[in-house]
Amino acid sequence: MPAHIAGTLHATPAPVWLPYPDDVNALLPSLWSDNVTKSADGVLTIAGHPVTELAEQYGTPTLVMDVADFRSRAGTYLSTFSNAFSVEKGLAGADVFYAGKAFLCTAVARWVHEAGLGLDTCSLGEMMIARAAGVPGDRVGLHGNNKSAAELEYALDYGVSRIFVDSLDEVARLESIAGARGTVAPVMLRVTVGVEAHTHDFIATAHEDQKFGLSLADGTAARAARLVAESEHLRLDGLHSHIGSQIFDISGFQVAAARVLAFRAEIMGEHGIDLPDVDLGGGFGIRYTSQDTPIPVAEMAEELAAVVAKECRGLGTSVPRISIEPGRAIVSPAVFTLYEVGTVKQVSTDSGPRTYVAVDGGMSDNIRTALYDADYSCTLANRNSEAEPAIVRVVGKHCESGDIIVRDEYMGADVTAGDLVAVPTTGAYCRSLANNYNHLPRPGVLAVEADRVEWIVTPRTTRRCSPPTRAWPGRSTELMSVRDKSEKGEEMQALKVAMLGCGVVGTEVAARIQNRAEGLAERIGAPLELSAIVVRDDSKTRPGIDEKLLTTDAEAAINGADIVVELMGGIEPARSLITAALRQGSSVVTANKALLAASYGQLMSAADAAGVRLEHEAAVAGAIPIIRPVGDSLAGDRIERIMGIVNGTTNYILDQMDSEGWDFEQALTAAQELGYAEADPTADIGGHDAAAKAAILSSLAFHAPVSIDDVHVEGIEDITAEMVETARDQGFVIKLLAVCERVASSPAGPGLSARVYPALLDRNHALASVRGAFNAVFIEADAAGQLMFYGQGAGGAPTASAVLGDLVSVARRKVLGGRGQYERPFHEDYPILPISAITTRYHITLDVVDRPGVLAAVSEVFADEGASIELMRQTIGDIDEEGVQHAKLVLATHSNTDSTLQKTVDRLIDLPVVHTVKSVIRVEGQ
């Protein structure tokens, strides 16, 4: 039972299990992830990144994840259990399902799937995260002791491989839902086997007096098995047992396995069915402190394999495929929580003094100590201690005496306010159980790799609750005095501008800053001074550019700059330089769409934390003002949909194919000759450039961290002259569209969609008239209605115009002393829907045999798949070499999910009367 809080608070300062340290600054390696070390000066580092820098840039408290360690542990569980239960050893194999309840977000779900693991979920929300991350339904299981009808319906739509039935009520509920759909639901029965794990009472889940499972002892499990086995709409695939969590004794697993296998034999004998799967659950213990002695993974796997083999031999049954469900054991050691110390106080106890170290988090980010009497360790993370070890208790800032994070640990007695404290093994059931007690914001989760640091869960913030900073009388700042001086005719202080990159756009920007200095100063309220221009080769002459400004030292260039203009492109070193500039208080203007598409949330959070601006109008559509209207002008509205032509190269190619009758190669060659297309046009014609812009627009419009990986991308490489001609005959034009929208309802539930593909537009649609290399963005908002922004989307001068607009904007804020970056409140793990869930229409062109029955055969396929045809048009085609007359059949579908329409097309391909499917293209704008 949990200790009474009074007893805990007044216990002996040094518990008997806690050894006095030989070196208070040393790490105990078994408590930390593989890539965590301490430098000689005592600074904790993860994958080479000092936590002092992470704290300065991203703030505290923050959960910091070692991505490589997480992936490694996931791989170890899979390979170890696969080997122990291999067919070569006379067993039936093993599956590892990551227990998402420990900690789940879209990034973790993707990593789990990439490692070859399945994913266990416990709610509609967790299934939606899995689906948004691209995890196939057949790699997902659904747990839960009180699943709603909506959750069961979603699981069947998703196609999950296993639904763990937990009660007789659920048997009836699931049978009713599956029957109404005319489908068969895959069932695993969760049974309670009467084994009490050696763990905390509240996390031991296989004894009788608790809410989980179907009891073997009272016959409930047998009744459930009979109901499922006799149902036409339920398929009994196996049994599941979970005896608890944080277990160090293998005997409990062995007894549970034996009882489950015996029950399996009874069911198979009574009902004459095979149960191919047995899931032995999770609960594998880990090391939170030096007193914990977890079972090695290899030993656990071999012991369980031996029990399964022995029991099945004795029972005379087939050997099932075994599943396990580690969650804590994979994620917890990969994460530590970084806090900043706020106060330190010493109190006297009957057994001696104790030091209380209060940090800026607490039970809102780690409630396990209060909930489960859990123990943790910690270390001073920003320096070495020179003092003698002292027993400390690390506590939070909540108004609760039980707000304890680390109950007992030795730290240097000189720990003081401003120090950083790191608590290891906080990956499981910390962020997932986080709460808003005292309205403390929940911390984010920072994923760290050697070459990458980014938020995978964005931290909550109180900034939106804070009164705005005002820049009128009563606020004294240095920049306000600049404005005052200008009004009095005194000399104005120049704003220093450092430029990173001096290509076509950079040269245009630099020239305009210098040539229009007086006009810009009047608009801003202070002059701009180009302090440095970073180039790769500073010996190269650049006409119109003062060579004294040129430098190859980017770090020196940005140091002390008021504004940094980044025009170098690429991910690195641009990301590191922008981050450094933001951290030092410099506002940044960038046109780097690739970087923003990959790290939008991370960079915006860094700007917000520093109170500065990160402007990026030029990153999406050149000179077309779209970022500021979406982010500012429409901030009070609700944007429902954005559809745009955001790549001039592809628009020029498709326009020439439509207007001149050229084929794709002719149009591409012309685009290259005119400079619209690069020598390697892959990024443009493959849709990747447009996808980056779609990610940025989605993130901004919908307040959700959408990366380029979330955008469904199809290019125009397969568009033929015949497809363009067919579209023209039908009153359409083909455009490469970026579509970003809120989806209120889909088979995957509500969410966001970001996609890029060639599509048909009615020739009367506003975007259909966008010709040549021009861009246009069409917005649909709740109050504003339909808006369109049109203009040149590329080129040195148009892009420079957008950069200068951003530069003037951030410079004005500097002069006025106004607040910097306003928070863009990202919604944590807002589901990004897969293309399969999106409702759309198809235009399908078939080459068919011209004979009776063709239309009936095609219509039958549509009916079987639940799709319908809006219109059908047939024209006579050619006679082939065998004398068979062909026809061209053009089909326009009614709206349906993309997955349904794709399945229909796949069926059409297999029809004997269909020679080829000549084209399939979606319809937008209707």
Helices and strands as residue ranges (DSSP letters): H 5-9, G 29-31, E 36-38, E 44-46, E 49-50, H 51-58, E 62-66, H 67-84, G 87-89, E 94-99, H 106-114, E 118-121, H 124-132, G 137-139, E 140-142, H 149-158, E 162-165, H 168-181, E 185-192, G 201-203, E 214-215, H 220-230, E 234-240, H 250-271, E 277-279, H 297-315, E 321-324, H 328-331, G 332-334, E 335-349, E 352-359, H 368-372, E 379-380, E 389-395, E 404-412, E 420-424, G 431-433, G 437-439, E 445-449, E 452-457, G 463-465, H 478-487, E 495-500, H 504-515, H 517-524, E 528-534, G 547-549, E 550-551, H 554-558, E 563-566, H 574-583, E 587-590, H 593-610, E 614-615, H 618-621, H 627-628, I 629-633, E 639-645, H 648-660, H 664-673, H 682-685, H 688-702, G 708-710, E 712-713, H 721-729, E 732-743, E 751-762, G 766-769, E 774-781, E 785-792, H 796-816, G 835-837, E 839-849, H 854-864, E 869-879, E 885-893, E 896-897, H 898-909, E 914-924
